[in-house]
Amino acid sequence: MLKAIAVKGASGDDSDTEPLVGRAVLPHDERHLRRRTIRLDDGRTVLVDLPATVVLGAGDRLVIEGGGVVAVSYTHLRAHETGRN
């Protein structure tokens, strides 16, 4: 299982040299994270283990322990509306 240990804010540029290891689309009401698992688009799971609670925005990236980032976007739907309980 991948482990996210930090967040990089959306910078709007392509200067990030970390390889993209996955993408996650979160329901709007699940963007507040500190410690829990999230599922990537390809079905893999990421343990998010951050030092403090953050609110993720579209374009933010989760930094993966050992290298790489996960791109984050979100839907305006709430979790119960997506069928992902």
N, C-alpha and C positions, 0 to 999 in steps of 0.2 A: 504494500500500500504506500502511495506517495504521501509525504508529509509537508504541509505548507507552514513556513515559519515566519514569514513577513509579508508585507504588502508593498507593492510599488504602485504609486498613483499613476493615473493616465497622464502621459506627458504630451501626447499629440505628435511626437516625432518617432523616427525609426532608429534611434540611437541605442536601443536596448540590444545588447549582444547575447543575452541569455536565450538559449533555445526554447521554443514553444513546445511544451510537452502535452498540452491538452487545452480544452475549452470547457467552461462551465456556464450554463445559463440558469440563473437563480430567479425564483419568483420574487416579486418586489418585497414581500414581507419576510424574506429569508436573507436579506443582504446584511443584517447585523450579525457579525460573527466574532467569536473568540476561540471556542474549542468545540468542534463537532465535525462530522463527516459530510462531505458533499459528493455528488456523483457528476462525473464528467460526461460530455456528450458521447464518448465512446464506451461508456459503461464502467470505466475504472472509478475507484473511490479515492478521495483525498482526505486525509485527516488534517483539518485546519487547527493549528495549535499556536495561537498568537499570544503575545504578552499582555495585550489589552483588547477590549472590544473595539471593532471598527465597523463602519458602514461602507460597504463596497459600492462603487459606482461603475457605470459602463466604461470599459477600457482599463480598469484597474487590473493588476496582475498579482497573483499569489506566487511568492518565491518558494520554490521547492528545495527542501533540504538535499544537498548533494548536487544541485544544479538544475537549471531550467525554471520556467514560469508557466503558470496556467492563466490564460486570458479569461476575464470575467465579463459577462454581460448579464442583463436581467430583463425579465418580462414584467409588464405592468399587472399581470395576473397575480392573484394571491395563491399561496401554496395549495389550498383546497380546491381552487379552480383549475389547477393543472393536472390533477389526478396523481400527483407525487406526494404521497403521505409518508 
